[in-house]
Amino acid sequence: GAGSAHLGGYCVGLVIGVARYAYEPSICLPRDVTDQQIVRVVIQYIDSQPARLQEDMVLLAKEALRKTWPCQR
């Protein structure tokens, strides 16, 4: 659908790499989370704040993931 075309504007591999491999102690991904879910969360977060599109994608992705899957410490 329209969503998949929209995805092309983002670095999907970058988002997944950040989510899975960047050591980020404040983010705790569910063990069974899929790459697709990760990307969807990040895109929805960025889409909800269009004014921030020019910001660093990596930082926005981390922020989205931290808000969605914070670690319970």
N, C-alpha and C positions, 0 to 999 in steps of 0.2 A: 504493500500500500504506500501511501504518501510518506509514512514514517521511515521506510527503508531508504527512500530517495534522500530524505532529509539527513539521514545518518552520514551520507557522503561528505558533508561539510565538516565532519569531525574526524580526528585521528583515532579511530576505534582501537587500533593496536596499542597506541600510546595510553589510552584510558585503561585498557585491560592490564597493560604492563605496570602502570602505576598502582592499580588496585591489588594486583597479585604479588608483585615483586619489590615494590618500594617499601622499605621498612617504615611503617607508620604505626607507632604504638597506640595511637588513639583510635585506630580503625580495626574492627574485628569482623571480618567477613564471615557469614555463615558457611559452614563446611561444604554445604551442597549448593552454594550459589553458582549460577552459570555466568559465563562471559556476557551473554545477552542481557541478563538482569543487571549486571554491573553497568553496562553501556546505557541501558534504558534509564537507570537512576541518574547517571551523570547528565545525560541529555535533557531529561525532564528538569533537573535542577538548573541547568544553564538556560534552558528555554524560558524558565519562569523569571529569569533576570536578564533580559536582552541587553540591558545597558552595560552588562559586564562581559559581553562577548569578546571584547578586545583584550581582556585580561589573560594571564597565563593559564592555558588549558590544564596544565598539571596541577596547579594550585586550586583551580575550580573543581577539578575532579576529586582531589583529596578532600576538599570541603564538603562536597556532595556525599562522598562515601562516609565521612566522619559523622555527618548529620543522620545518615540512614542507618549505619551500622556502628554506633559508638561502642567502645569497649566498656563493659561493666566492671569497673575497678573499685 
